Amino acid sequence: MGRYGQKLVKLLSLSSALQQAQHKKLALQQQLQTLTWVQSESLSQKNEFDEISERVEDRKLVMGNMLMQAKVVEEHAKTKEEHLSSEIKSLLVSGTSLSVARKKLQDSGKLLAGEMGVS
């Protein structure tokens, strides 16, 4: 084998090595593309999760505020109920006093009528 043959063998060897390197490069590009897609999907899902989490936190705040408002309204209603209960008791006492006074007035009226009729 002469010089020409040696150069041809070397050229074929280099050509084969280049082809293998190109196949490896293509395989690495495909892997990189897949990893990039996976990373993109992962980031998209994380963003979606973050948005959902934020909405949940917002709803928690709204529910907390509603709960506080409900407690304030409940306390206000309780205070009103106690006040009305006190007013009703006062009215009952006043009604009883009026009833007693009316009865006494009727009795006094009967006595006066009886005294006037006797005279």
C-alpha positions in Angstrom: 0.0 0.0 0.0 1.5 3.2 -1.0 1.2 6.7 0.2 -2.0 7.2 -1.7 -3.5 4.1 0.0 -2.5 5.3 3.5 -4.0 8.7 2.8 -7.2 7.1 1.5 -7.4 4.9 4.7 -6.8 7.9 6.9 -9.4 9.9 4.9 -11.9 7.1 5.3 -11.2 6.8 9.0 -11.6 10.6 9.4 -14.8 10.5 7.4 -16.2 7.7 9.6 -15.2 9.6 12.8 -16.9 12.7 11.4 -20.0 10.8 10.6 -20.1 9.3 14.2 -19.5 12.8 15.6 -22.4 14.1 13.5 -24.7 11.3 14.7 -23.7 12.0 18.3 -24.3 15.7 17.7 -27.8 14.9 16.3 -28.6 12.7 19.3 -27.4 15.3 21.7 -29.5 18.0 19.9 -32.6 15.7 20.2 -31.9 15.2 23.9 -31.4 18.9 24.4 -34.6 19.6 22.6 -36.5 17.1 24.8 -35.0 18.5 28.0 -35.9 22.1 26.8 -39.4 20.9 26.2 -39.7 19.2 29.6 -38.3 22.3 31.3 -40.8 24.5 29.4 -43.7 22.3 30.4 -42.5 22.2 34.0 -42.2 26.0 34.1 -45.7 26.3 32.6 -47.2 23.9 35.2 -45.4 25.7 38.0 -46.8 29.1 36.8 -50.3 27.5 36.7 -49.8 26.1 40.2 -48.6 29.5 41.4 -51.7 31.2 39.9 -54.0 28.7 41.5 -52.2 29.1 44.8 -52.6 32.9 44.6 -56.3 32.6 43.9 -56.7 30.2 46.9 -54.8 32.7 49.2 -57.1 35.5 47.9 -60.2 33.4 48.6 -58.8 32.7 52.1 -58.5 36.4 52.7 -62.0 37.0 51.5 -63.4 34.2 53.6 -61.5 35.6 56.6 -62.9 39.0 56.1 -66.4 37.6 55.7 -66.0 35.6 58.9 -64.9 38.7 60.8 -67.9 40.7 59.4 -70.2 37.8 60.4 -68.8 37.9 63.9 -69.3 41.7 64.1 -72.9 41.3 62.8 -73.5 38.5 65.3 -72.2 40.6 68.2 -74.3 43.5 67.1 -77.4 41.3 66.8 -76.7 39.9 70.3 -76.4 43.4 71.8 -79.6 44.4 70.1 -81.3 41.3 71.4 -80.2 42.0 74.9 -81.3 45.6 74.6 -84.7 44.6 73.2 -85.1 42.0 75.9 -84.5 44.7 78.5 -87.0 46.9 76.8 -89.6 44.2 76.7 -89.1 43.5 80.5 -89.5 47.2 81.1 -92.7 47.3 79.1 -94.0 44.3 80.9 -93.3 45.9 84.3 -94.9 49.2 83.0 -97.9 47.2 81.7 -98.4 45.5 85.0 -98.1 48.8 86.8 -100.7 50.4 84.4 -103.0 47.4 85.0 -102.8 47.8 88.7 -103.3 51.5 88.5 -106.4 51.0 86.2 -107.8 48.5 88.6 -107.3 51.0 91.5 -108.9 53.7 89.4 -111.8 51.5 88.6 -112.2 50.6 92.3 -112.0 54.3 93.2 -114.5 55.1 90.5 -116.9 52.5 91.9 -116.4 53.8 95.4 -117.1 57.4 94.3 -120.2 56.2 92.3 -121.4 54.3 95.3 -120.9 57.3 97.7 -122.6 59.6 95.3 -125.5 57.2 94.8 -125.9 56.8 98.6 -126.0 60.5 99.3 
